[in-house]
Amino acid sequence: MKNEIAKKRQHRGWSQAELGMMIGVSRQTIISIEKGKYDPSLPLAFKLARVFECRIEDLFDDELASARQDPSPQQKGI
């Protein structure tokens, strides 16, 4: 799942370890989330949203939802 975690974290000047400590996970977990290799649980996603003071939807982009909202040329009938 694509996400804005790294961008928002860097904008605030936080390291991966600092962010992990704030939400109670390891630096490795933050790395995996940022790379899209690990989709966080809903409680963890809420913690991330709280720490960044935004909505979960502002942090994560479900690629399937994006594809449904932005149809391909074939879906548009072009």
N, C-alpha and C positions, 0 to 999 in steps of 0.2 A: 504494500500500500504506500503510495506516495505521501510524503508529509513535509511540513515546514519546520520541523523541530530544530534541525541544525541551523537554519537561517535565523530563527527567532532566538535560539540560544546564543549564537555568535553576536547578534545585534545587542544583546544584554551583557556581553562580555563574560559569560559563564563558560567554564570548562565542562566537558562531559561528566567528569567526576563530581563537580559541584552540583550539576543538575541532578545527577543520580542520588546524591545525598539529600537533596531537597525533597525528593519524592520517594525515597526509600528503596532504590534499586542500585545495582552496580553500574560502573562506567561501561562495562561490556554490554549491558542491557541497553543503555542509551545509544551506544554505537550500532547495535543491531536494529534498533528502532529507526535511527536516522538513515541507515542504509536500506531500509525497507525489507530486511530479512526477518523481522519479528513484528507481528501485529500485537500491540498491547491489549491487555484485557480492558474491559469497559471501566472498572475502577481505576486502573492505571491511566487510561486516557483522560478520565475526569481530573486526576491529580495533575497531569500535564497541563490541561486547560486552565486549572486554577492557578498554577504557578506562572503561567504566561498571561493570565487575566484575559482569556478569550474563550470562545466556544470550541468544542471538540471539532466541529466542522471547519473551523479556521486553521486547525493543525493538520487534519488528515483529509486526503482526497481518495475516495474509493474509485479506483480506475473503472470499475464496471458502471458506477453511477455516472461518472463523467462521460462514458461512451454512450449511455442512454440519453444524456442531456445534449450531447453534441453529435448528432448522427453523421455517419460517413456519407460520402457522395452517393453510394448505392442506396442507403436508407433514405436519402433525400429525393431519390428518383432521378438523379442526374446521370 
